[in-house]
Amino acid sequence: MINKKQFIKETFNSHQINLDDNQIDMFLLYYNFLVEENEKYNLTAITDFESVVYKHFLDSVLPYKHLKENSTIIDIGSGAGFPGVPLKILRNDLKITLVDSLQKRVNFLNQLISKLNLKNIVAVHSRAEDFCLNNREKFDYSVSRAVAQIPTLSEYLLPLVKIKGQVLMYKSQKLQEELESGQTAIQVLGGKILNVLSFDINEIEAQRKILIIDKIKQCPKIYPRGKNLPKTKPII
């Protein structure tokens, strides 16, 4: 029988991330609650313990060193809380807002936040374009692990960050193909590509690319567009 606490600790250690006992307990509680509630909320197709630790928990926190202390973060399409909740467990200084368009997932997130006794983190039921109406250029960082192309994600994420803030998009090794179609949207929306962080999760033979975009100027007020246009008619 696997020692789950030891497995969490050693997995993070192997990626130069040291968790204290409380953080390990929080990740284990997170896992148990995720699996317990998954059938009700349809949160993730990945439910076996080791895969959740690698593919959700560890993957979510990989860029944690890049985030400035006490910064504000908006996680769009948070779903079961990835990457926002693992980042909060690891970096309690961060102030995080989780946004999801499905009320049932927000219900799960609110219960999770309460169970983990987390402060300075909230879950909001909203579409990204509606949330932006009253929260434009409010955050230091916007992040997303949502499965969407760069032009679409750029339109949802760039309007939310302050000038000199940053967007972090969690992508796969196919990032280079996406970048070719994403350059125009990034420029139109006030962004400039700063860097691509690469991480190898050797245990599962996976590679994570994180695209970092600087917000260098104001985003035109017409963005993000409503009526699902960022997806159906992306800026290209």
N, C-alpha and C positions, 0 to 999 in steps of 0.2 A: 504493500500500500504506500503510495507516494505521500511524503510529508509536505503538505501544501504550503505551509509557511516557509519552510526551508527552500522549496522550489522557487517561490516568488523572490525570496532574498537572493538566491544564487543567480537567478536569471538576470535580475537587475544589476547585481555585482559584476557579472560577466560583460556588462556594457558600461562599466565604470559609474554606476549609479548606486549609491548606498542608501538603503531605506532603514529607518528606525523601526522598532517593534510596533509602534502605533500605526505607521504607514502600511506595514505588512498586514496588520489586522484589518485595516480599512479596505485594502485591495481584496482580501479574502471575503469580507462581508459584502463588498461590491459584487464579487463573482457569485456568491450564494444567492444574493437577491436577484441578480440578473437572470440566473437560470430558473429560479423559483417563479419569476414573473414573466418569463419569455413567452410562454404559450398564450398568455392573456394579451400581451402587447405586441407580439411579433417583432421583437427588438433586434435579433441577430440570428443568422444561420449558423454561427460558430458558437458552440456551447461546451465542448469538452475543455476541461480545465487548462491543460497545457497550451492549447491553441488560443484560448482567451488571453492568457498571460502574455504570450508572444504577439499575437495579431491585434489585440485591442489595448491592453494595458501598457506594455513596453512600447509598442509602436506609437501610441498617443504622446508619450513623454519625450521622444527622441530629441526634439529641438529645445528642450527646457532651458539649456544654458543660453540660448539666444534671446530669451525674453528678459527685458530689464526689470529690476526689482520694483514691486508695488505697481506694476502696470495694469491697465484695464484691457480685457480681452473679450471679444465677441466670437462665439462659436456658432456658425450658421449650419443648420441641418444636423443638429447635435445627435439626434436619434437616441441611442442608449447612453449618451453622455460622452462620446468620443469625438475629439480628444480632450474636451474641457474638464471633465471630472478627474481623470488621471493626472492631468497637469495641476489641478488644484490640490490633489492629495500630495503630490510631490513638492509643489511650490505654494505653500499656504499664503504667501504674500500677495499672490495674484488676485485680482478682482475680476470675476468671470461671469458673463451672461451667456446662457445657453438658449438658443432659439430653435424651435422646431414647429413645423406647420401642422403636425398631428397632435390633437389634444391628449390622446391616450399616452403618447410618448412623454409629453410634458407632465402628465400625472405621475408616470413612473419616475421621472427625474426629480420631481418635488418630494416624492417619498424617499428616494435615494439620498437626496441632500439632507433630509431630516434624519435618516438612519445613520448616516456618516457624521452627523453633527457638524456639517461644514458651514462656515460663515463667509460672507462676501461672495456668494455665488447664488444666482437666481436662474430659474427656468421660465421662459416666456413662450406662450402659444401665439405664433404669428408667422406669416410669410415674410421672407427677407425684405421684399420691396415695401411692404406695409410697415414693418418695424423701422425701416430707414426714414420714414416720414418725420418722425420725432427724435431720431437718434443719429442724424447725419453728422459725420466727421467728429464722433464723440469718443472713439476708442483708440488706444495705442496700437493694438493689433487686432486683426480679424483672422480667424483660422477656420479651416474646413477640411474634413475627410470625406465630404460628400462626393459621390461618384457623378461628376459633371465635368464637362470640358472647360478648358481655361477661359474662353470667351464668356461663357455663362457664369462661372464662378467669379470672374473679375467684376462683372456687372453687379453681382450681389455683395461682394466683399469690399471693393475699393471705396464706394461711397460712404462706408461706415467708419473708416479710419481717418484720423487727423492727418493734416499735412505733416510730413516727416514721420508718420506712423508707417506700419508695415502689414502686408498680407502674407500669410503662410498657407500655402496649398500643399496638402499631402498627396503625393503622386507616386506612380510606379516607375519602373525603368523605361516605360514608353513615353516619358515626359518629353523627350526631344521631338517626337512626332507632333505632340500637342502644341508645343511652343510655336511651331510654324504657323498654326492657325490662330494663335493667341496674341501675337505681337500687336496687331492693330487695336484690339479691344483694350489691352493694357495701356497703350499710349493714349487712346481717346478718353479713357476713364481717369487719367491723371497719374498713372503709374509708370514705373521704370524697373525693369528686372535688375535686382541687386546680386543675387547669388542662388546657387542650387546646393543644398546640403545633401550629402549621400550617406546612408547608413546601411550596413549589412547586418541582417539578422541571420547569422550563419546556421543557427539551430534549425531553422525551417527553410533554409536556402532562399531567403527573400531579400530584396533590396528595396529600401524606401528612399524616395527622392522628395525633398521639400523645397518647393519653389518660393523664394522670398522676393517680394515686390515692394519697392519703396513707393510711398505716396508723395509725389513731388509737386503736385498742384491740385487745385480744386477740381472735383469731378463735375461735369455739366449737370445742371439741376434736373434734366430730363431723365437721368439714370438714377436708380434702376427702373426700367419700364415695368408696367403691370401686365396683366393678361398673359402671363407665362412667356412673354416675348424674349426674355434672355435665353430661354431654351429653344423656342421654336424659330426665332429669327435672331440668332446671336450676331454680335458685332464682329465681322470678319473682313 
